[in-house]
Amino acid sequence: MESPQATVQGPAAAESAPQHGYTANKDAYLRRLKRIEGQVRGIARMVDEDKYCIDILTQVSAVTKALHAVSLGLVEEHIGHCVVGAAAEPDPDLRAEAIDVKVKEAAEAIGRLLR
């Protein structure tokens, strides 16, 4: 989900858009997600071709594991970039609030992953 700042429109928006923790690894994430997308299409094809249910479940498990790896990478990037960035806030009052917000975001994301 994008932050409100990331929805700014216009030519200058790309230059002033905030950097996210994953930005440096964006291409790698996109490659992994495209690979996962191909795996999901393969699963749909297996269902369409009436393949054995255990073989389909094996592929679903592989996709689930791959998505978890992406998710954990994003959580790590969030903590390493966003939480650490909040800790660098010069104003002590704003710093404490910013850290609380970013840590809560991470905890909620981890909670969603564990459901």
Backbone as CSV, one residue per row, in Angstrom:
resi,resn,N_x,N_y,N_z,CA_x,CA_y,CA_z,C_x,C_y,C_z
1,MET,0.850,-1.163,0.000,0.000,0.000,0.000,0.898,1.228,0.000
2,GLU,0.547,2.186,-0.823,1.367,3.382,-0.948,1.053,4.365,0.159
3,SER,2.071,5.123,0.539,1.840,6.188,1.504,1.187,7.350,0.784
4,PRO,0.521,8.247,1.490,-0.120,9.385,0.838,0.888,10.214,0.043
5,GLN,2.128,10.287,0.504,3.134,11.064,-0.208,3.441,10.466,-1.565
6,ALA,3.311,9.151,-1.706,3.683,8.483,-2.946,2.658,8.696,-4.050
7,THR,1.517,9.327,-3.742,0.486,9.505,-4.748,0.533,10.877,-5.393
8,VAL,1.555,11.672,-5.111,1.694,12.994,-5.701,1.823,12.849,-7.212
9,GLN,1.142,13.680,-7.952,1.146,13.602,-9.406,2.006,14.698,-10.017
10,GLY,2.368,14.525,-11.275,3.117,15.546,-11.995,4.543,15.118,-12.254
11,PRO,5.255,15.863,-13.132,6.607,15.479,-13.497,7.587,15.507,-12.337
12,ALA,7.387,16.407,-11.400,8.314,16.486,-10.275,8.049,15.391,-9.250
13,ALA,6.912,14.697,-9.367,6.544,13.687,-8.380,7.577,12.570,-8.326
14,ALA,8.090,12.131,-9.474,9.064,11.048,-9.488,10.341,11.468,-8.777
15,GLU,10.711,12.738,-8.906,11.933,13.215,-8.271,11.754,13.373,-6.771
16,SER,10.561,13.780,-6.318,10.346,14.041,-4.902,9.683,12.876,-4.180
17,ALA,9.356,11.784,-4.891,8.708,10.646,-4.251,9.646,10.055,-3.204
18,PRO,9.091,9.665,-2.059,9.950,9.123,-1.009,10.573,7.796,-1.434
19,GLN,11.789,7.570,-0.971,12.449,6.297,-1.215,11.913,5.293,-0.198
20,HIS,11.621,4.100,-0.666,11.173,3.032,0.220,12.354,2.113,0.491
21,GLY,12.251,1.320,1.529,13.337,0.432,1.897,13.721,-0.535,0.795
22,TYR,12.757,-0.944,-0.011,13.023,-1.927,-1.058,13.520,-1.303,-2.354
23,THR,13.564,0.023,-2.456,13.876,0.697,-3.709,15.183,0.204,-4.322
24,ALA,16.205,0.014,-3.525,17.495,-0.422,-4.056,17.416,-1.825,-4.656
25,ASN,16.469,-2.627,-4.187,16.322,-4.010,-4.669,15.053,-4.212,-5.488
26,LYS,14.481,-3.131,-5.976,13.205,-3.190,-6.681,13.238,-4.150,-7.868
27,ASP,14.294,-4.084,-8.670,14.372,-4.966,-9.838,14.392,-6.438,-9.427
28,ALA,15.115,-6.756,-8.372,15.165,-8.139,-7.898,13.788,-8.590,-7.406
29,TYR,13.095,-7.712,-6.671,11.747,-8.056,-6.220,10.815,-8.280,-7.409
30,LEU,10.906,-7.409,-8.406,10.040,-7.556,-9.574,10.331,-8.865,-10.317
31,ARG,11.607,-9.230,-10.436,11.955,-10.509,-11.085,11.371,-11.679,-10.310
32,ARG,11.502,-11.644,-8.997,10.959,-12.728,-8.171,9.449,-12.809,-8.301
33,LEU,8.787,-11.646,-8.289,7.322,-11.638,-8.397,6.851,-12.118,-9.765
34,LYS,7.584,-11.798,-10.811,7.221,-12.295,-12.142,7.395,-13.813,-12.211
35,ARG,8.438,-14.322,-11.557,8.642,-15.772,-11.503,7.480,-16.428,-10.763
36,ILE,7.073,-15.829,-9.647,5.943,-16.354,-8.878,4.670,-16.300,-9.710
37,GLU,4.496,-15.204,-10.435,3.322,-15.070,-11.305,3.277,-16.216,-12.316
38,GLY,4.428,-16.556,-12.875,4.500,-17.683,-13.813,4.144,-18.997,-13.139
39,GLN,4.590,-19.164,-11.897,4.254,-20.375,-11.153,2.743,-20.462,-10.930
40,VAL,2.110,-19.338,-10.609,0.659,-19.338,-10.383,-0.077,-19.683,-11.679
41,ARG,0.381,-19.133,-12.794,-0.230,-19.499,-14.085,-0.064,-20.995,-14.342
42,GLY,1.087,-21.534,-13.963,1.315,-22.976,-14.118,0.354,-23.792,-13.276
43,ILE,0.065,-23.329,-12.083,-0.895,-24.026,-11.218,-2.279,-23.998,-11.856
44,ALA,-2.669,-22.853,-12.384,-3.980,-22.754,-13.044,-4.038,-23.721,-14.230
45,ARG,-2.943,-23.820,-14.960,-2.889,-24.738,-16.100,-3.007,-26.188,-15.617
46,MET,-2.367,-26.499,-14.497,-2.461,-27.853,-13.934,-3.905,-28.192,-13.569
47,VAL,-4.598,-27.231,-12.960,-6.004,-27.458,-12.609,-6.818,-27.654,-13.879
48,ASP,-6.589,-26.797,-14.859,-7.315,-26.894,-16.130,-7.081,-28.245,-16.802
49,GLU,-5.884,-28.786,-16.653,-5.532,-30.060,-17.288,-5.814,-31.264,-16.382
50,ASP,-6.513,-31.015,-15.262,-6.900,-32.077,-14.332,-5.713,-32.893,-13.831
51,LYS,-4.652,-32.215,-13.443,-3.472,-32.893,-12.886,-3.792,-33.422,-11.495
52,TYR,-2.942,-34.279,-11.012,-3.121,-34.915,-9.710,-3.091,-33.859,-8.605
53,CYS,-4.039,-33.959,-7.668,-4.209,-32.923,-6.644,-2.948,-32.718,-5.798
54,ILE,-2.237,-33.763,-5.475,-1.035,-33.624,-4.654,0.041,-32.857,-5.417
55,ASP,0.141,-33.059,-6.719,1.100,-32.303,-7.527,0.746,-30.816,-7.528
56,ILE,-0.530,-30.520,-7.594,-0.983,-29.123,-7.556,-0.664,-28.517,-6.192
57,LEU,-0.971,-29.250,-5.132,-0.689,-28.763,-3.781,0.808,-28.530,-3.563
58,THR,1.632,-29.356,-4.164,3.081,-29.166,-4.069,3.479,-27.833,-4.696
59,GLN,2.884,-27.514,-5.836,3.191,-26.246,-6.495,2.632,-25.060,-5.711
60,VAL,1.454,-25.213,-5.120,0.883,-24.151,-4.278,1.819,-23.889,-3.094
61,SER,2.332,-24.952,-2.515,3.270,-24.804,-1.399,4.521,-24.052,-1.836
62,ALA,5.027,-24.337,-3.017,6.217,-23.646,-3.524,5.951,-22.156,-3.722
63,VAL,4.777,-21.822,-4.249,4.418,-20.415,-4.450,4.260,-19.717,-3.098
64,THR,3.632,-20.382,-2.169,3.449,-19.815,-0.839,4.805,-19.524,-0.194
65,LYS,5.724,-20.467,-0.305,7.062,-20.281,0.259,7.778,-19.109,-0.427
66,ALA,7.628,-19.004,-1.741,8.268,-17.910,-2.479,7.683,-16.559,-2.069
67,LEU,6.375,-16.485,-1.897,5.752,-15.241,-1.445,6.178,-14.888,-0.027
68,HIS,6.319,-15.883,0.827,6.799,-15.618,2.184,8.211,-15.055,2.155
69,ALA,9.043,-15.568,1.261,10.410,-15.048,1.152,10.399,-13.583,0.730
70,VAL,9.538,-13.232,-0.217,9.408,-11.836,-0.636,8.911,-10.996,0.538
71,SER,7.911,-11.504,1.235,7.343,-10.780,2.377,8.381,-10.532,3.462
72,LEU,9.146,-11.538,3.792,10.169,-11.377,4.827,11.238,-10.388,4.394
73,GLY,11.585,-10.411,3.117,12.543,-9.432,2.605,12.008,-8.017,2.742
74,LEU,10.729,-7.831,2.429,10.124,-6.507,2.546,10.037,-6.051,4.000
75,VAL,9.740,-6.971,4.914,9.712,-6.622,6.336,11.111,-6.194,6.783
76,GLU,12.114,-6.950,6.374,13.488,-6.602,6.726,13.874,-5.232,6.165
77,GLU,13.485,-4.968,4.923,13.768,-3.671,4.305,13.044,-2.551,5.065
78,HIS,11.802,-2.809,5.480,11.035,-1.802,6.214,11.737,-1.461,7.532
79,ILE,12.153,-2.495,8.238,12.819,-2.251,9.521,14.144,-1.536,9.299
80,GLY,14.920,-1.999,8.329,16.231,-1.421,8.085,16.202,-0.018,7.519
81,HIS,15.126,0.342,6.851,15.056,1.659,6.221,14.074,2.571,6.954
82,CYS,12.839,2.146,7.055,11.792,3.018,7.595,11.897,3.197,9.106
83,VAL,12.106,2.104,9.835,12.213,2.219,11.294,13.514,2.939,11.663
84,VAL,14.605,2.549,11.019,15.880,3.217,11.297,15.802,4.688,10.888
85,GLY,15.127,4.969,9.778,14.941,6.360,9.352,14.151,7.165,10.374
86,ALA,13.126,6.548,10.951,12.342,7.232,11.980,13.211,7.514,13.205
87,ALA,14.126,6.609,13.505,15.013,6.803,14.657,15.997,7.941,14.425
88,ALA,16.188,8.330,13.168,17.112,9.416,12.838,16.432,10.786,12.858
89,GLU,15.133,10.811,13.161,14.394,12.083,13.246,15.065,12.968,14.291
90,PRO,15.455,14.202,13.906,16.169,15.064,14.848,15.332,15.556,16.032
91,ASP,14.046,15.773,15.834,13.187,16.256,16.920,12.814,15.070,17.821
92,PRO,13.213,15.076,19.087,12.969,13.937,19.982,11.492,13.572,20.130
93,ASP,10.614,14.568,20.177,9.183,14.274,20.311,8.650,13.597,19.061
94,LEU,9.025,14.113,17.901,8.599,13.507,16.645,9.244,12.140,16.454
95,ARG,10.484,11.990,16.909,11.219,10.734,16.759,10.479,9.595,17.449
96,ALA,10.099,9.805,18.691,9.419,8.751,19.449,8.124,8.339,18.754
97,GLU,7.358,9.320,18.299,6.098,9.013,17.611,6.354,8.297,16.288
98,ALA,7.343,8.769,15.520,7.655,8.156,14.228,8.106,6.712,14.403
99,ILE,8.936,6.463,15.408,9.388,5.089,15.669,8.201,4.213,16.031
100,ASP,7.331,4.713,16.905,6.146,3.935,17.298,5.297,3.571,16.092
101,VAL,5.079,4.532,15.198,4.255,4.290,14.011,4.892,3.222,13.132
102,LYS,6.188,3.354,12.858,6.868,2.412,11.958,6.967,1.018,12.554
103,VAL,7.218,0.932,13.859,7.275,-0.378,14.512,5.896,-1.021,14.514
104,LYS,4.860,-0.221,14.767,3.492,-0.760,14.744,3.137,-1.258,13.349
105,GLU,3.514,-0.503,12.313,3.281,-0.963,10.938,3.937,-2.313,10.704
106,ALA,5.180,-2.452,11.137,5.906,-3.713,10.951,5.225,-4.846,11.707
107,ALA,4.842,-4.587,12.956,4.186,-5.621,13.760,2.861,-6.051,13.134
108,GLU,2.087,-5.108,12.631,0.815,-5.437,11.991,1.041,-6.236,10.705
109,ALA,2.063,-5.873,9.944,2.379,-6.610,8.709,2.791,-8.032,9.044
110,ILE,3.612,-8.196,10.062,4.035,-9.536,10.480,2.821,-10.339,10.956
111,GLY,1.934,-9.681,11.687,0.707,-10.352,12.133,-0.136,-10.845,10.966
112,ARG,-0.240,-10.031,9.921,-1.004,-10.452,8.738,-0.332,-11.646,8.061
113,LEU,0.987,-11.656,8.052,1.714,-12.771,7.434,1.525,-14.074,8.199
114,LEU,1.335,-13.973,9.498,1.208,-15.167,10.321,-0.208,-15.736,10.354
115,ARG,-1.166,-15.012,9.850,-2.550,-15.516,9.862,-2.735,-16.588,8.845
